[in-house]
């Protein structure tokens, strides 16, 4: 069962959709941590867009210098905490375009697919979700263990949210910038936790969190076939078991949150019985001689 937030929100986005441009300005958000060698090959292949926003996670290599050399117009921001989720939240907060594309810096995302995502949005979707498992999609990077784990996670997500997702843990997505508030990612201005742990939503679970919140809001989702390329240089920061457990926890936390919100909205919308004022001893009472103050 899918828990939508409120019917009013759907009506709100019906109005918003009618005012969206047919030729949107595209903002590319690129989280990066020590990706100088990959960016040297990725950035030149990116087509002309409204803006490229690089969010650097305190790289110790030449990530920022390479980006500025290859694309002098790039806008660079630094993460405020650790994790991909924080990098995305920092980038989303700085967007000036109409459409946001989440784009990995490691070479796994094919920039030639960007128009495909934008076309899905212009055709009526609120959220264009990349899928490696649709016809026309694929992956040169996923292992057998990750494929099996992803299948189990997808099944759980579809049961919980009433969706028909074919992919869940894939970071190549695009959406209209006017729905950023629905994502409600952890505020970039919040300080890191004193324990050293990441805030919920700051890690790799962010992609699942976004998918869940978009589904819970009842927005229009279109999956777009996408081919995940092999990382060009370096090793992935993914940890199949720990990240998979975090994703599973995220799904159950998100469905619980959606249920609580739905109950609260339903309670606020329910008609209330008129409030009765109890009679007090000083109320006016009637007598045969007329109205007198109660004794």
KAZINOR-V155537 format. One record per residue. N is the residue number from 0. RES is the residue in one small letter. PHI is phi in whole degrees, -180 to 180 (NA if undefined). PSI is psi in degrees with one decimal (none if undefined). OMEGA is omega as a letter, one per 40 degrees, with the letter a starting at -180 (none if undefined). Layout:
<<N,RES,PHI,PSI,OMEGA> <N,RES,PHI,PSI,OMEGA>>
This chain:
<<0,x,NA,136.0,i> <1,x,-101,134.4,a> <2,x,-102,104.9,i> <3,x,-83,153.2,a> <4,x,-71,-66.1,i> <5,x,-156,150.1,i> <6,x,-63,-31.7,a> <7,x,-62,-34.4,i> <8,x,-66,-38.6,i> <9,x,-63,-41.9,i> <10,x,-64,-37.8,i> <11,x,-59,-44.0,a> <12,x,-78,-20.5,i> <13,x,-62,-40.1,i> <14,x,-69,-44.0,a> <15,x,-62,-42.7,a> <16,x,-58,-36.5,a> <17,x,-68,-18.2,a> <18,x,-105,4.0,a> <19,x,-76,144.1,a> <20,x,-74,151.2,i> <21,x,-81,-18.2,i> <22,x,-127,76.8,a> <23,x,-71,153.1,i> <24,x,-81,128.0,a> <25,x,-101,126.8,i> <26,x,-109,123.1,a> <27,x,-100,122.0,i> <28,x,-103,120.4,a> <29,x,-122,97.3,i> <30,x,-72,140.2,a> <31,x,-148,136.9,i> <32,x,-140,107.8,a> <33,x,55,52.7,a> <34,x,-115,27.9,a> <35,x,-57,-46.8,a> <36,x,-66,-39.0,i> <37,x,-70,-41.8,a> <38,x,-62,-31.2,i> <39,x,-61,-26.0,i> <40,x,-101,-28.0,a> <41,x,-80,-48.6,a> <42,x,-60,-40.8,i> <43,x,-64,-20.6,a> <44,x,-88,-9.8,a> <45,x,-75,128.0,a> <46,x,-68,171.2,i> <47,x,-63,125.9,i> <48,x,-135,170.6,a> <49,x,-61,-43.1,i> <50,x,-162,147.6,i> <51,x,-113,121.9,i> <52,x,-110,113.3,i> <53,x,-97,125.7,i> <54,x,-111,111.3,a> <55,x,-95,133.6,a> <56,x,-97,48.4,a> <57,x,62,51.0,i> <58,x,-63,147.2,i> <59,x,-104,1.3,i> <60,x,-104,-157.8,a> <61,x,-96,32.4,a> <62,x,-51,-52.9,a> <63,x,-69,-42.3,a> <64,x,-63,-42.1,i> <65,x,-63,-43.9,a> <66,x,-61,-44.1,a> <67,x,-71,-29.9,i> <68,x,-72,-41.4,a> <69,x,-82,-32.5,i> <70,x,-135,86.5,a> <71,x,-56,-23.9,a> <72,x,-84,-2.8,a> <73,x,-58,141.0,i> <74,x,-100,124.0,a> <75,x,-112,131.9,i> <76,x,-133,155.7,i> <77,x,-107,144.7,i> <78,x,-62,150.7,i> <79,x,-99,-16.6,i> <80,x,-147,179.9,i> <81,x,-80,158.1,i> <82,x,104,150.4,a> <83,x,-64,-36.3,i> <84,x,-61,-41.9,i> <85,x,-65,-39.9,i> <86,x,-60,-43.5,i> <87,x,-66,-42.5,a> <88,x,-62,-40.4,i> <89,x,-62,-45.3,i> <90,x,-65,-44.6,a> <91,x,-58,-36.6,a> <92,x,-68,-17.3,a> <93,x,-106,-1.0,a> <94,x,-65,139.2,i> <95,x,-119,-1.9,a> <96,x,-88,-178.7,a> <97,x,-92,-31.1,a> <98,x,-124,137.4,i> <99,x,-110,130.1,i> <100,x,-116,124.8,i> <101,x,-86,122.1,a> <102,x,-137,120.9,a> <103,x,-77,147.4,a> <104,x,-89,-5.9,a> <105,x,-87,1.0,a> <106,x,94,0.2,a> <107,x,-79,-20.5,i> <108,x,-96,132.2,a> <109,x,-88,113.3,a> <110,x,-64,-20.0,i> <111,x,-68,-15.1,i> <112,x,-86,-10.1,a> <113,x,-53,-46.6,i> <114,x,-60,-30.6,i> <115,x,-64,-41.4,i> <116,x,-67,-44.7,a> <117,x,-63,-40.5,i> <118,x,-61,-39.2,i> <119,x,-63,-38.2,i> <120,x,-70,-45.9,a> <121,x,-63,-28.7,a> <122,x,-79,-2.1,i> <123,x,129,-8.8,i> <124,x,-77,150.4,i> <125,x,-89,-30.8,a> <126,x,-140,122.6,i> <127,x,-104,115.0,a> <128,x,-109,120.3,i> <129,x,-67,141.0,i> <130,x,-136,128.0,i> <131,x,-83,-9.6,a> <132,x,-112,4.1,i> <133,x,-80,160.7,i> <134,x,-59,128.3,a> <135,x,99,-12.8,i> <136,x,-97,-177.1,i> <137,x,167,179.1,i> <138,x,-151,133.8,i> <139,x,-101,6.3,a> <140,x,-124,-22.3,a> <141,x,-76,136.7,i> <142,x,-90,168.1,i> <143,x,-61,-42.5,i> <144,x,-63,-43.0,i> <145,x,-68,-36.3,i> <146,x,-63,-45.3,i> <147,x,-64,-45.9,i> <148,x,-62,-41.0,i> <149,x,-63,-40.2,i> <150,x,-61,-41.6,i> <151,x,-65,-41.4,a> <152,x,-67,-40.0,i> <153,x,-61,-44.5,a> <154,x,-60,-42.9,i> <155,x,-64,-45.2,a> <156,x,-62,-42.5,a> <157,x,-67,-36.1,i> <158,x,-69,-40.3,a> <159,x,-74,-37.9,a> <160,x,-111,0.1,i> <161,x,68,26.0,a> <162,x,-94,176.6,i> <163,x,-128,41.1,a> <164,x,-62,143.7,i> <165,x,-108,-8.6,i> <166,x,-148,149.0,a> <167,x,-129,-47.1,a> <168,x,-99,56.9,a> <169,x,-129,131.8,a> <170,x,-94,5.3,a> <171,x,-93,99.6,a> <172,x,-141,161.8,i> <173,x,-144,151.1,a> <174,x,-161,162.5,i> <175,x,-71,139.2,a> <176,x,-67,-16.3,a> <177,x,-76,-1.7,i> <178,x,-108,9.9,a> <179,x,-56,-39.3,a> <180,x,-61,-30.1,i> <181,x,-65,-31.2,a> <182,x,-66,-34.9,i> <183,x,47,49.9,i> <184,x,-71,158.5,a> <185,x,-54,133.4,a> <186,x,-57,125.0,i> <187,x,-59,-22.2,a> <188,x,-77,-15.0,i> <189,x,-67,141.5,i> <190,x,-75,160.2,i> <191,x,-60,152.7,i> <192,x,-67,141.3,a> <193,x,-65,-22.9,a> <194,x,-74,-15.6,a> <195,x,92,-10.6,i> <196,x,-73,158.2,i> <197,x,-81,145.7,i> <198,x,-66,149.1,a> <199,x,-64,122.1,a> <200,x,104,-8.8,i> <201,x,-85,-17.8,a> <202,x,-96,-161.5,a> <203,x,-69,-11.9,i> <204,x,-69,-8.2,a> <205,x,-58,-36.8,a> <206,x,-65,-41.0,i> <207,x,-67,-41.1,i> <208,x,-58,-44.5,i> <209,x,-63,-46.6,i> <210,x,-60,-40.9,a> <211,x,-67,-43.3,a> <212,x,-71,-34.3,i> <213,x,-66,-42.1,i> <214,x,-66,-44.1,a> <215,x,-64,-28.8,i> <216,x,-80,-7.4,i> <217,x,72,25.2,a> <218,x,-82,166.9,a> <219,x,-81,119.4,a> <220,x,-115,131.3,i> <221,x,-125,127.7,i> <222,x,-85,139.6,a> <223,x,-118,124.8,i> <224,x,-62,134.2,a> <225,x,-144,142.9,i> <226,x,-104,118.5,i> <227,x,-81,116.8,i> <228,x,-84,164.2,i> <229,x,-73,142.7,i> <230,x,-56,138.0,a> <231,x,-76,-52.7,a> <232,x,-132,152.2,i> <233,x,83,-177.5,a> <234,x,-115,150.3,i> <235,x,-69,149.9,i> <236,x,-92,3.9,a> <237,x,-74,145.3,i> <238,x,-128,103.9,a> <239,x,-51,-48.9,a> <240,x,-73,-53.3,a> <241,x,-66,-40.3,i> <242,x,-69,-35.8,i> <243,x,-64,-41.9,i> <244,x,-64,-39.6,i> <245,x,-66,-37.9,i> <246,x,-65,-43.5,a> <247,x,-62,-44.9,i> <248,x,-61,-37.9,i> <249,x,-61,-44.5,a> <250,x,-60,-47.1,a> <251,x,-69,-34.8,i> <252,x,-66,-39.1,a> <253,x,-71,-38.7,i> <254,x,-70,-34.9,i> <255,x,-65,-41.3,i> <256,x,-62,-43.6,i> <257,x,-63,-38.7,i> <258,x,-65,-44.8,i> <259,x,-61,-43.8,a> <260,x,-65,-40.9,i> <261,x,-63,-43.2,i> <262,x,-62,-41.4,a> <263,x,-66,-43.6,i> <264,x,-65,-42.6,i> <265,x,-62,-40.5,a> <266,x,-65,-39.6,a> <267,x,-70,-29.7,a> <268,x,-85,-17.1,a> <269,x,-67,140.4,i> <270,x,-65,142.0,a> <271,x,-108,142.2,i> <272,x,-68,144.5,i> <273,x,-61,143.6,a> <274,x,-82,126.1,a> <275,x,-94,132.7,i> <276,x,-92,120.8,a> <277,x,-66,145.5,i> <278,x,-69,134.6,i> <279,x,-105,164.3,a> <280,x,-66,-18.1,a> <281,x,-96,7.1,i> <282,x,-65,154.2,i> <283,x,-71,134.4,i> <284,x,-122,158.7,a> <285,x,-97,150.5,i> <286,x,-139,172.2,i> <287,x,-63,-25.4,a> <288,x,-93,3.7,a> <289,x,120,-167.8,a> <290,x,-88,130.8,i> <291,x,-133,156.7,i> <292,x,-70,135.1,i> <293,x,-56,139.6,a> <294,x,-87,none,none>>
